[in-house]
Amino acid sequence: MSAYSKLYKVLANPLRAIFSLRVEGEAIADDNKGYLLCANHTGLLDVIVLAVSMRRQPRFMGKKELFKIPVLKQLITALGAFPVDRGGSDVGAIRKTISLVEKGEVVGMFPQGTRHPRVDPRTTEVKNGAGMIAYRAKCDVIPVYIKTKHNHTMLFRKTTVVFGAPISYEEFGFTDGGTKEYKAASELIFDRICALGEK
């Protein structure tokens, strides 16, 4: 049993109770297929909420500074996180993400790029990264909406995680990639995410 599986077995149910967590929508297929999982970003706890909402282990980028903190480094590494330099274009982290998806893993991303607590996600800027990775990994994308009071995930506050149907790679209509196509794909992904929260 992996370190992640051990932690999940012990912590998943207590954490679901702490967040009064409800999960809606389609479960991620346990088909050994790689997916990019994209969600709105309301707070620091979003990663934990998403992890305990699904059976398959999600992998997430974490800012590199977190990996310099003793004990925390070991914990987040066991949880499957990998470092990214958010101060610039981290080619290594992008390649790592693409490689994980190609190997059949579920990798989580937040198209907004950073947290936007207490803000209507429809009003926030969407980065091009999700579209670029979907293009390069040639993968389907799973939209997810984290629904909570004031759009801010917190302990002891009711949280609903809504999983949408996968967006197929073909649906993006990619031809040769590029900034314009990445932007259009990212906006499509985020539109699907927001629509889940408006039902």
N, C-alpha and C positions, 0 to 999 in steps of 0.2 A: 504494500500500500504506500502510495507517494505521500510526501509531507503535506501536500495540498489536501489529499483525500482524508488524511487523519484530522487536519484542522477543520475541514468541512463537516466531518462526522460529529465532531465535538461542538462546534460553534454555530452551525447553520440554524438549528431550531431556536436556540436562545436569541440569536440576532433577529430572526424573523419576528419573534415575540416583542423584542425591544422596539422594532420599527412598526409594529402592528401591520406587518407586511401582507399585502394581497397581490397575487400575480394573476394577470389576465392575458388572454391571447394565445398564440401558438407557441408550443414548446419548441426549442431548437432541436432539430432532428439529430439523433445519436447515430449518425451515418459515417463518421470519420471524415467528413468533408469539411474543408476549411471555410470559415465565414468571417466577414468583417461585421462586427456588432457596433451599431452607432446609436448614441442616446443624447438627449439634452443634458446639460451639465448645470446642476443647481447648487452643489456643495461638495466638500471634501469627502463626504460619506457615500457619494454615488457609487463608487467602485465596490464598496462592501455590499450595498443594497443590490447591485446587479449580480454580484457573485453568488449571493445566497438565494437569488431568484431563479437560478438555473442549475441543471444537473452537470452540464459540461463545464470544465474549467475555462474561464475567460482569462486571457492574458492582457495586461495593460502596460502602457508606457508610464514611467514615473520620472519626475524631474531628477536629474542626476544628483542633486544635493542631498536627496533622501538616502542615497546609497552610501553616503559618507558618515551616517549616524550609526554607531554601534548598536547592536540588537535589532534596531529597526531595519537595517540592511538585510539581516538574516531572515527577518519575518517577511518582508515584502518580496524577497527573492523566493522564499518557500511558497508564497502565494502566486508566484508566476510573473511578477512584475519585471520589467527591464528598463534600464536608464535611457533618458533622452535629454539632450541639451536644448532647452527651450529658448535659449538666447540666440539661436541661429538655426540654420538649416542642417539638421543632424542626419546626414546621409546614411550613417551606420544604423540608426534607429529605424529609418524608413526601410532599409534593406532587411533588417531583422523582422519587422512587421510582415513584409511581403513573404519572406521565407517561412515564417510560422504559419501563415494562412495556406501557403502552398503545401505545407506538410500536414495539413488537416486540422489545424488548431483554430479556436475562436479567439479573435483579437478584438478587444474593445477600444473604441475611439469616441471622442466627443467632437463633432464637427464644428462647434463653436470655438474650440481651441482652449478655452479657459472657462472658469466658473462664472455663472451669471445668476446669483441668488436674488430672489424677490423681483425678478424681471420676467416679463412675458417673452418666452423664447422667440416668438415670431418677430420681435423687434431687434434681435441681436444679429451681429455679423456672422456669416458662415465662412470658414476657411476652406481652401481647396484640397486639403490633405486627404480627406476620405475619398473623394473622387479619384485622386491620383492613385491611391493604393488599390482601390477597386479595379482601376484600369490595369495596373501593372501586375496585380495578383490574379486578374481575370476571375474574380470571385463574386458570389452573391453577397448581398448586404442585408443584414437583419436590423430593421428600425425598431427602436425601443423608446418608450416615453416614461419618464419618472414623474409621477404625479403626486404632489404633496402640497400642503398649505403654504401659500406665499411663494411657491416655486423654490423652496429651500429645504433640502433634506436634513433632518435633525433627529437625534435620538428621541424616543418616546413620542414621536409625531407620526400619525398614520401616513403610510406611504403605499402607493399602488404602482406596480411596474407593469406596463402594458407592452407585450410583444406583438409586433406586426408580422404579416406574411413577408417572407424574404423577397427582396428586389433582385430579380435575376440580372446577371451580367449583361445579357442581351438587351434588357430593357433600357439600359443607358445609351445605347446606340453609338458606342464609341467607334471611331474610324481610325485616327492616327494619334489620339491623345492630345496633349497640349493644354495650356492654361484655360482656354475657353471651354473645352470639353470637361476638364476637371471641375471647373466652377459650376457648370450646368449639372453635372452628376452630384456634386455635393449639395447643391440647392434642391435637387430632386429628393435626395436622401433626407434632408432636414425637413422638407415639406411633408414627407410621409411620417416622420417622427412627430411633428407638431399635430398632424391630423389625428394621430392616435390619442392625443391628450384632449382633443376637442369633441370626442364622441360622447 
